[in-house]
């Protein structure tokens, strides 16, 4: 009796295992074979169409307009006597000789408004300068380009500026200034039209008659800022 029960159990277990095997085979779980490896590359950031990812970076010679080579600055002529101390804010063309007529050295004044006072009589001497009336504080401008040879406070001229032209031939004298422009100093370069001071009545000018006393003289060979041959400024301002 016990043997029959054991045989029946063994037969039932075998049938159960066979059924489970058939089910697993049908689902493919028991199939064994070579594995297929996908050759598809992983997706990455989009690349513009036509871009060659293997091409080397371009060389400078590949561009049609490469940067111009470095140019050495041109050599400048020797400095003018007044420029040996300080060139101020001047640039590379500061040694270009002065050309053309002078600029009226007071802002807002037209040359046709001026009266020639060069030959006027003064106490014991001839005026030898041009008086340009203007309201106190009006800008006084450099009549041409050149370096400041001297800043001087004299009894007669008051606050004054002596400016040499770039060739060291002429000196331009600005007198009776109320005050100088900020940072003005001897040796610095003034461009034509630069502000150098302001109209006033310092020195022996009448207190109620602010004006610029403007003089031009030709320097001698010794290039002394206080000494030269006086010239009438008005024809120079008119380009004559």
Phi and psi in degrees as a GROMACS rama.xvg file:
@    title "Ramachandran Plot"
@    xaxis  label "Phi"
@    yaxis  label "Psi"
@TYPE xy
-66.0797  -35.4284  UNK-2
-67.7924  -38.5582  UNK-3
-61.705  -40.6547  UNK-4
-65.9079  -40.3727  UNK-5
-65.1064  -41.4264  UNK-6
-64.6589  -40.2144  UNK-7
-64.1799  -40.1867  UNK-8
-64.8692  -41.8339  UNK-9
-65.4236  -40.6738  UNK-10
-65.8524  -40.002  UNK-11
-65.1741  -40.4632  UNK-12
-64.3182  -41.1474  UNK-13
-64.4982  -43.8444  UNK-14
-63.2436  -40.0377  UNK-15
-63.3693  -42.1549  UNK-16
-66.481  -37.9667  UNK-17
-65.1564  -41.6879  UNK-18
-64.0052  -42.452  UNK-19
-62.9889  -38.2466  UNK-20
-65.2347  -41.7124  UNK-21
-63.634  -38.7091  UNK-22
-64.5875  -45.8136  UNK-23
-64.9013  -36.2134  UNK-24
-66.0599  -37.4695  UNK-25
-66.0396  -32.4286  UNK-26
-83.8729  -8.05038  UNK-27
86.986  5.11407  UNK-28
-69.4898  -25.9494  UNK-29
-97.6736  2.08368  UNK-30
-76.0673  135.243  UNK-31
-121.573  133.276  UNK-32
-171.987  176.38  UNK-33
-65.484  140.801  UNK-34
-85.3035  140.897  UNK-35
-90.6443  125.968  UNK-36
-100.3  127.116  UNK-37
-72.8383  134.921  UNK-38
-96.9192  4.1216  UNK-39
-75.1789  128.588  UNK-40
-74.9197  145.718  UNK-41
-64.2979  147.584  UNK-42
-69.8054  143.562  UNK-43
-133.445  -176.267  UNK-44
-60.7965  146.105  UNK-45
-64.4346  138.536  UNK-46
-114.146  132.211  UNK-47
-55.4974  141.018  UNK-48
-60.4817  135.85  UNK-49
91.5918  -2.11977  UNK-50
-80.0638  129.111  UNK-51
-95.0782  104.777  UNK-52
-71.3452  -17.5712  UNK-53
-95.2031  -5.01807  UNK-54
-72.8043  141.214  UNK-55
-72.358  159.073  UNK-56
-62.2391  148.624  UNK-57
-66.5306  150.827  UNK-58
-95.2304  162.013  UNK-59
-57.3825  -34.0468  UNK-60
-71.4148  -13.192  UNK-61
-75.3428  -16.3548  UNK-62
-87.4498  145.08  UNK-63
-74.1494  -26.1433  UNK-64
-128.111  76.04  UNK-65
-67.9462  157.718  UNK-66
-57.4317  144.865  UNK-67
-67.2963  145.429  UNK-68
-65.6357  158.11  UNK-69
-63.3441  134.411  UNK-70
-107.513  130.215  UNK-71
-72.5975  141.064  UNK-72
-65.2561  147.54  UNK-73
-68.1973  145.265  UNK-74
-69.4003  139.367  UNK-75
-97.2308  149.105  UNK-76
-64.0601  165.176  UNK-77
-56.5643  147.069  UNK-78
-66.2418  147.857  UNK-79
-70.1784  157.228  UNK-80
-53.7171  -39.3163  UNK-81
-73.6358  -17.0998  UNK-82
-92.4749  0.36949  UNK-83
-69.5098  -25.2322  UNK-84
-78.0124  -44.6494  UNK-85
-167.681  133.227  UNK-86
-90.5929  -2.56132  UNK-87
60.1122  -131.897  UNK-88
-98.1778  18.805  UNK-89
-66.6562  160.17  UNK-90
-118.098  -165.325  UNK-91
-64.0346  -25.5137  UNK-92
-96.1538  22.7431  UNK-93
-66.9742  -17.0312  UNK-94
-95.6477  7.94212  UNK-95
-63.4435  129.624  UNK-96
-60.7834  149.955  UNK-97
-69.2349  131.351  UNK-98
-136.422  160.8  UNK-99
82.1893  172.439  UNK-100
-74.3037  161.547  UNK-101
-74.7813  156.061  UNK-102
-91.9559  141.362  UNK-103
-59.7656  120.534  UNK-104
-82.2762  19.2181  UNK-105
-129.069  127.438  UNK-106
-61.4764  135.718  UNK-107
82.3234  3.18765  UNK-108
-104.49  130.202  UNK-109
-93.0958  145.39  UNK-110
-60.4277  -28.5866  UNK-111
-72.6992  -11.8243  UNK-112
-85.219  -9.87028  UNK-113
-88.0806  143.55  UNK-114
-108.191  139.283  UNK-115
-75.248  114.156  UNK-116
-112.243  12.4546  UNK-117
-60.4206  -40.5299  UNK-118
-94.3558  7.38251  UNK-119
-63.7174  148.844  UNK-120
-83.6839  138.032  UNK-121
-125.141  169.741  UNK-122
-60.7714  107.897  UNK-123
80.5592  1.72287  UNK-124
-162.549  170.748  UNK-125
-89.0836  149.853  UNK-126
-59.1171  -50.8815  UNK-127
56.2388  38.3639  UNK-128
-160.972  171.894  UNK-129
-114.358  123.637  UNK-130
-91.4379  127.319  UNK-131
-118.966  98.8975  UNK-132
-67.331  143.049  UNK-133
-166.64  155.354  UNK-134
-58.7541  146.497  UNK-135
-56.2193  135.838  UNK-136
90.8849  -3.39993  UNK-137
-64.6248  142.895  UNK-138
-65.3607  134.981  UNK-139
-101.355  128.515  UNK-140
-112.888  151.708  UNK-141
-67.1874  126.404  UNK-142
-71.9379  -21.9956  UNK-143
-157.956  -176.006  UNK-144
-90.9434  140.214  UNK-145
167.339  170.954  UNK-146
-92.1208  151.082  UNK-147
-76.9377  118.239  UNK-148
-84.789  -34.1736  UNK-149
-159.815  138.306  UNK-150
-109.052  127.484  UNK-151
-145.035  142.304  UNK-152
-113.513  105.045  UNK-153
-111.196  163.702  UNK-154
-63.1764  -42.7941  UNK-155
-84.6725  -47.2078  UNK-156
-87.3952  -13.297  UNK-157
67.5239  -140.475  UNK-158
-73.6003  122.035  UNK-159
-131.518  158.075  UNK-160
-129.328  130.488  UNK-161
-109.928  122.379  UNK-162
-121.882  128.519  UNK-163
-90.4806  146.678  UNK-164
-75.3116  171.612  UNK-165
-64.1942  -24.4221  UNK-166
-90.0833  -5.56884  UNK-167
67.1776  29.0144  UNK-168
-100.205  -39.8855  UNK-169
-118.234  153.099  UNK-170
-120.872  137.295  UNK-171
-113.957  129.558  UNK-172
-117.811  122.752  UNK-173
-116.896  121.769  UNK-174
-131.342  167.816  UNK-175
65.778  27.3025  UNK-176
-65.9235  143.046  UNK-177
-71.8557  -45.2508  UNK-178
-162.148  163.223  UNK-179
-82.4853  161.296  UNK-180
-68.9923  151.026  UNK-181
-57.7731  141.746  UNK-182
67.5129  10.6224  UNK-183
-67.5189  135.967  UNK-184
-154.143  159.221  UNK-185
-63.8896  142.091  UNK-186
91.1053  -19.2811  UNK-187
-74.3542  151.613  UNK-188
-83.361  133.132  UNK-189
-109.818  128.028  UNK-190
-83.2176  157.869  UNK-191
-59.0741  122.624  UNK-192
94.3908  -5.68065  UNK-193
-66.1688  142.92  UNK-194
-76.8906  127.066  UNK-195
-115.562  -16.4861  UNK-196
-177.584  -162.864  UNK-197
-140.659  142.282  UNK-198
-59.007  138.15  UNK-199
-155.088  -155.361  UNK-200
-138.796  28.6399  UNK-201
-68.3706  162.671  UNK-202
79.6888  -140.713  UNK-203
-96.8581  17.0804  UNK-204
-70.329  143.486  UNK-205
-58.976  132.375  UNK-206
-59.0427  -27.1053  UNK-207
-97.4869  12.0294  UNK-208
-132.101  71.7534  UNK-209
-63.5321  135.337  UNK-210
-164.809  163.864  UNK-211
-100.499  127.42  UNK-212
-92.3238  109.424  UNK-213
-115.7  124.051  UNK-214
-130.372  153.077  UNK-215
-130.921  133.239  UNK-216
-141.08  150.523  UNK-217
-85.8818  128.524  UNK-218
-73.9792  148.934  UNK-219
-82.978  177.944  UNK-220
-62.4852  -22.6413  UNK-221
-82.6768  -9.61804  UNK-222
56.5876  47.5921  UNK-223
-87.0933  128.199  UNK-224
-67.0802  -21.5585  UNK-225
-98.8493  5.36922  UNK-226
-140.204  131.783  UNK-227
176.109  -174.753  UNK-228
-96.7266  119.468  UNK-229
-68.396  139.932  UNK-230
-126.614  148.239  UNK-231
-72.9087  117.421  UNK-232
-69.476  -29.325  UNK-233
-60.9544  -47.2798  UNK-234
-58.5676  -33.2232  UNK-235
-67.401  -37.3431  UNK-236
-68.7469  -27.7243  UNK-237
-89.4066  -3.37973  UNK-238
78.0591  19.875  UNK-239
